[in-house]
C-alpha cells in the first residue's frame, strides 16, 4: 500500500543538486541527500530499469519502507513494507530471476528485560514491490540474529547469511547461513564461523565464474589500538555455497574499517565500499580487486573530518544498466538520513596486496554439529588430485603410443 513518508520535497530538491568532482581514485558526484529520518539503505535496479531502496525508518517504532525512482535522483514513491509496534530494521532487498522482490530484515520479537532483547530474521516478498506479503519468521530462535543478507544463485537457490549468538550466554556473534530452493522452506541453520571475536555484515555473492564469495568484518580490537571500535574486512570462498575455505584477511589497519558492502561489477571487478576511520571521522571508502585475491588499499572518497565528525555508516552499492555506480550510505550530517553518490571508481590495480586464505574458519568439533559439514574434505580433495594426475598420465601415455 502506498503511503506518504514524512519528508520535505523542497528540502530534497535543494540538497539533491549535483556537482561533478574528479577524484584521483575515480570520478564521483558530490553526495546528495535524499531521505531524512531513515537508516540502512539497500539499493537495487530491477529488471525494468527502476531503482529501488529499502530502508528502515529512524524514529520509533522503526519499520521497513521501500521507495523507487526512474532516474536515481528523484525518490518520491514510498511504500510501507512492515507494520510493527516493535522494531524492524536492517533490510536487504533483492529481485529474483522470476522478477519477485524479496526483503530480509531483523525484527525485534521479544523484550526480555533491560538491555535484553531477542531479534529474529524475517522475510517478505512482493510481485511488484508495492504490496508485500505477511512476514515469515526464518530463524525463530531464543538468541539474537542480525545483519541479514539474501542471495539467489544461478541455480535458483536462496542463501540467507546473518550473524547470531551461539546461545543466550554468548558474547560474540558468529556467521550462520540457511538455504532454500523456493524461498519458503528453509534449511536448519549452518554455522560458518566460530571465532572468539564478533563477525558481522556477512555478504555473499556468486561471481561470473560460479564461485561463491562471502565477505564480512571481524572485531580486531586490541588493547594497544588507537580506536575503541576496530574492525577489518575478511573473505572466504566456496565452490558450492556450502563448503567454505579458510579465512583471508583483506585489511589490517590501525583504524576502523566497517559497514561494508560487496559486489562484482559487469566487467568482473570486485568492489567493497566501506566506512574508514582513517581521519578520525567516518569517511567514505572503497577498495577493489580484479580477481578477488589481489586487493587495492582502502581508498578515501571523502574528507568529512574538515566539517566536523559525523557518521557515514551503513552501505549499499550497485552498478546500473548504464554502467554507473550508485553508492548509498547513511549519514548523520543532516540529522539521520540516506545519501547517494554516483560515479565510477578507479579500477587501477597497479598497487595491490595479495591475500592468503590461512586463518581457520571453524573447528571440526563445531562443524560436526552442523546439519551439513562446511569444512572442505582435504582427503577427498587430495584423492581427487591424485585421480586427476593419473588420468593425465594415462592420456599422455595414450597420445605417445598413437604418435608411434
C-alpha positions in Angstrom: 0.0 0.0 0.0 1.4 3.4 -0.9 1.7 5.8 2.0 3.2 9.2 2.3 6.6 9.3 4.0 7.3 12.4 6.1 10.0 14.5 4.3 10.3 17.8 2.6 10.3 17.8 -1.2 11.6 21.4 -1.4 14.4 20.5 1.1 15.2 17.4 -1.0 15.2 19.4 -4.2 17.7 21.9 -2.7 20.0 19.2 -1.4 19.9 17.0 -4.5 21.8 19.4 -6.7 24.8 17.5 -8.1 28.2 18.8 -8.8 30.7 16.6 -10.6 34.0 16.2 -8.9 37.0 14.4 -10.2 39.0 12.4 -7.7 42.3 10.7 -8.3 40.6 7.5 -7.4 37.8 7.7 -9.9 35.1 10.2 -10.9 32.3 10.7 -8.4 29.5 13.2 -8.0 29.2 15.1 -4.7 27.0 13.1 -2.3 23.4 14.2 -2.3 20.8 13.8 0.4 17.5 12.0 -0.4 15.5 10.9 2.7 15.6 12.2 6.2 14.9 10.2 9.4 16.0 7.0 7.7 18.7 4.3 8.1 20.3 1.3 6.5 19.6 1.6 2.7 19.6 -1.4 0.4 19.6 -0.3 -3.3 18.9 -2.3 -6.5 17.9 -1.7 -10.1 15.2 -4.1 -11.2 14.7 -5.9 -14.5 12.8 -3.0 -15.9 15.4 -0.4 -15.0 13.6 1.1 -12.0 15.7 1.9 -8.9 14.5 0.8 -5.5 15.8 1.5 -2.0 14.6 -0.5 1.0 15.3 1.2 4.4 14.1 1.4 7.9 12.6 4.5 9.5 14.8 6.1 12.1 12.1 7.2 14.6 10.4 4.6 16.8 8.7 2.3 16.1 11.2 1.5 13.3 9.6 -0.2 10.3 10.7 -1.2 6.8 9.8 1.0 3.8 10.7 1.0 0.2 10.9 3.8 -2.4 11.5 3.8 -6.1 12.9 6.2 -8.8 13.2 6.2 -12.5 16.4 8.2 -12.6 18.1 7.6 -9.1 17.7 11.4 -8.5 14.0 11.8 -7.6 12.7 9.5 -5.0 9.0 10.1 -4.4 7.0 6.9 -4.4 7.1 5.5 -0.9 5.5 2.2 0.2 5.3 0.7 3.7 6.5 -2.9 3.9 6.1 -3.7 7.6 3.7 -2.5 10.3 5.1 -3.3 13.8 4.9 -1.7 17.2 8.3 -3.1 18.0 11.4 -2.6 15.7 12.0 -3.9 12.2 15.4 -2.8 10.8 18.4 -3.6 8.6 16.6 -4.6 5.3 18.3 -6.3 2.4 16.5 -6.1 -0.9 16.9 -8.4 -4.0 14.9 -9.2 -7.1 15.0 -12.9 -8.1 15.3 -14.3 -11.6 11.5 -14.6 -11.9 11.0 -10.9 -11.0 9.8 -11.3 -7.4 11.1 -8.8 -4.9 12.4 -10.1 -1.5 13.4 -8.3 1.6 15.0 -9.9 4.7 15.3 -7.9 7.8 15.9 -8.1 11.6 12.8 -7.9 13.7 12.5 -7.3 17.5 10.3 -10.1 18.7 10.8 -10.1 22.5 12.0 -7.7 25.2 13.2 -9.9 28.0 14.4 -7.2 30.3 16.7 -4.1 30.5 19.2 -4.4 27.6 18.0 -7.9 27.0 16.3 -8.4 23.6 15.6 -11.1 21.0 15.7 -10.4 17.3 14.7 -12.8 14.6 15.3 -12.7 10.8 12.1 -12.2 8.8 11.3 -12.4 5.1 8.7 -10.7 2.9 8.1 -10.8 -0.8 6.2 -8.8 -3.5 5.3 -9.2 -7.1 5.6 -5.6 -8.0 7.4 -4.1 -5.0 4.3 -2.3 -3.8 2.1 -4.7 -1.8 4.0 -7.0 0.4 3.3 -10.4 1.9 2.9 -11.1 5.6 6.3 -11.6 7.3 7.8 -15.1 7.5 10.0 -15.8 10.6 13.0 -17.6 9.1 15.1 -18.1 12.3 12.6 -18.1 15.3 15.2 -18.8 18.0 15.8 -17.5 21.5 19.1 -15.8 20.5 19.7 -12.5 18.7 20.1 -12.8 14.9 21.1 -9.7 13.0 22.9 -8.4 9.8 20.8 -10.5 7.3 21.6 -10.7 3.6 20.0 -12.7 0.8 21.4 -14.2 -2.4 19.8 -16.2 -5.2 22.4 -18.2 -7.1 22.4 -19.2 -10.8 20.5 -22.4 -10.0 17.7 -20.6 -8.2 18.7 -21.5 -4.7 18.4 -18.8 -2.0 21.1 -18.3 0.6 20.4 -16.3 3.8 23.5 -15.2 5.7 23.4 -13.5 9.1 25.2 -13.0 12.4 23.9 -14.7 15.6 25.0 -15.7 19.1 25.6 -19.4 19.5 23.5 -19.4 22.7 21.9 -17.0 25.2 25.2 -16.6 27.2 27.4 -15.9 24.2 29.1 -12.5 23.9 30.4 -12.8 20.3 28.5 -13.0 17.1 29.2 -15.8 14.6 28.1 -16.1 11.0 25.3 -18.5 10.2 23.6 -19.5 6.9 20.3 -21.0 5.8 19.3 -22.0 2.3 16.1 -22.7 0.4 15.1 -23.8 -3.1 11.8 -21.9 -3.1 12.1 -19.1 -0.5 9.6 -20.7 1.7 11.1 -23.9 3.1 14.5 -23.2 4.8 17.3 -25.5 6.0 18.4 -25.7 9.6 21.0 -23.0 10.5 24.5 -23.8 9.4 27.3 -22.3 11.4 30.1 -20.8 9.3 32.5 -19.2 11.8 33.3 -19.8 15.4 35.8 -17.0 16.3 36.1 -15.6 19.8 35.5 -12.2 18.2 32.3 -10.9 16.6 31.8 -11.4 12.8 29.2 -9.1 11.2 28.0 -8.0 7.8 28.2 -11.4 6.1 27.5 -10.6 2.4 27.5 -13.5 0.0 27.8 -13.2 -3.8 28.3 -15.6 -6.7 30.8 -14.4 -9.3 30.7 -14.7 -13.1 32.6 -18.0 -12.9 30.2 -19.5 -10.5 32.4 -19.2 -7.4 30.7 -18.1 -4.2 32.4 -15.4 -2.0 31.4 -14.3 1.4 32.8 -11.0 2.8 32.4 -10.0 6.4 34.0 -7.8 9.1 35.6 -9.1 12.3 36.3 -7.3 15.6 40.1 -6.9 15.6 40.3 -4.6 18.6 43.5 -4.8 20.6 44.2 -3.1 23.8 47.0 -1.1 22.1 44.7 0.0 19.3 44.2 3.7 18.8 40.5 3.0 18.1 38.0 1.7 20.6 35.9 0.4 17.7 38.1 -1.7 15.4 37.0 -4.0 12.6 38.7 -5.3 9.5 37.5 -7.0 6.3 37.7 -10.7 5.7 36.8 -13.1 2.8 36.0 -16.8 2.3 35.2 -18.7 -0.9 33.2 -21.8 -1.9 32.5 -23.9 -5.0 29.0 -24.9 -3.9 27.9 -22.4 -1.3 28.1 -25.0 1.4 31.7 -26.0 1.8 33.9 -23.0 2.6 37.6 -22.2 2.5 39.7 -20.9 5.4 39.6 -17.1 6.0 41.7 -14.5 4.3 42.2 -11.1 5.9 41.8 -8.3 3.4 42.6 -5.2 5.6 44.9 -4.7 8.6 44.9 -1.1 9.5 45.4 0.7 12.8 42.0 2.4 12.2 38.4 1.1 11.8 37.2 -0.4 8.6 33.5 -1.4 8.8 29.9 -1.0 7.5 30.9 -2.6 4.1 29.1 -3.9 1.1 30.3 -6.3 -1.6 29.6 -6.6 -5.3 31.2 -7.8 -8.6 30.6 -5.4 -11.5 29.8 -6.4 -15.0 33.5 -6.4 -16.0 34.3 -8.9 -13.3 35.9 -6.4 -10.9 35.2 -6.8 -7.2 34.3 -3.8 -5.0 34.0 -3.3 -1.3 32.6 0.1 -0.3 33.1 0.8 3.4 33.5 3.2 6.2 37.1 4.1 7.0 38.2 5.8 10.2 41.5 7.0 8.8 40.8 10.7 9.6 39.3 10.2 13.0 35.9 10.9 11.4 33.9 8.3 9.5 34.8 8.7 5.8 33.5 7.0 2.7 36.0 4.4 1.4 36.3 1.8 -1.3 38.7 -1.0 -2.3 38.8 -3.2 -5.4 40.2 -6.3 -6.9 40.4 -7.8 -10.4 40.4 -11.4 -9.2 39.4 -11.4 -5.5 42.9 -12.3 -4.4 44.9 -9.1 -5.0 43.3 -6.0 -3.4 44.0 -2.3 -3.5 44.3 -0.4 -0.3 41.3 1.4 1.2 40.8 4.5 -0.9 39.2 7.5 0.8 36.4 9.2 -1.2 35.5 12.0 1.3 37.0 14.4 3.7 34.3 14.9 6.3 36.8 15.4 9.2 37.1 19.1 8.0 33.4 19.6 8.5 33.4 18.0 12.0 32.6 14.4 13.0 29.5 12.7 11.6 28.7 9.1 10.8 28.8 7.6 7.3 27.9 4.0 8.2 25.5 1.5 6.6 26.4 1.0 2.9 25.0 -0.5 -0.3 26.2 -0.1 -3.9 25.1 -1.2 -7.4 26.3 -0.8 -11.0 23.3 0.1 -13.1 22.4 -0.9 -16.6 24.3 2.2 -18.0 27.5 1.3 -16.1 27.1 4.0 -13.5 27.8 3.1 -9.9 25.5 4.3 -7.1 26.9 4.4 -3.6 24.2 4.6 -0.9 25.0 5.3 2.7 23.6 6.5 5.9 24.9 9.7 7.5 24.2 11.9 10.4 25.4 15.1 8.7 21.9 16.5 8.5 20.0 14.5 11.1 19.9 10.8 10.3 19.2 10.1 6.7 20.2 8.4 3.4 22.6 9.9 0.9 23.7 8.8 -2.6 26.9 9.3 -4.6 27.1 8.5 -8.3 30.2 7.8 -10.3 32.8 5.4 -11.4 35.6 4.0 -9.1 39.1 3.7 -10.4 40.0 0.1 -11.4 43.7 0.8 -11.4 45.2 -2.2 -9.6 48.8 -1.4 -10.2 49.4 -1.3 -6.4 47.8 -4.2 -4.6 48.4 -6.7 -1.9 47.8 -10.4 -2.1 45.5 -12.1 0.5 46.0 -15.6 1.9 43.3 -17.9 3.0 45.1 -19.2 6.0 43.0 -18.4 9.1 41.0 -21.3 10.4 37.3 -20.7 9.9 35.6 -23.2 12.2 36.8 -26.0 14.3 36.0 -29.6 13.2 34.2 -30.1 16.5 31.8 -27.3 15.9 31.4 -28.1 12.2 30.4 -31.7 13.1 27.4 -30.2 15.0 26.1 -28.6 11.7 23.3 -30.3 9.7 25.8 -30.3 6.9 29.6 -30.1 7.2 31.1 -27.0 5.8 34.8 -27.8 6.0 36.3 -28.9 2.7 37.4 -32.5 3.0 41.1 -32.3 2.4 41.4 -36.1 2.0 38.7 -36.2 -0.7 40.3 -33.1 -2.4 43.7 -34.8 -2.3 42.3 -38.0 -3.7 40.6 -36.1 -6.5 44.0 -34.5 -7.3 45.6 -38.0 -7.4 42.9 -39.3 -9.7 43.3 -36.3 -12.0 47.1 -36.8 -12.1 46.6 -40.5 -13.0 44.2 -39.6 -15.8 46.7 -37.0 -17.2 49.4 -39.7 -17.1 47.2 -42.2 -18.9 46.2 -39.5 -21.5 49.9 -38.6 -22.2 50.8 -42.3 -22.5 48.0 -42.9 -24.9 49.0 -39.9 -27.1 52.6 -41.1 -27.1 51.5 -44.6 -28.3 49.4 -43.1 -31.0 52.2 -41.0 -32.3 54.5 -44.0 -32.7 
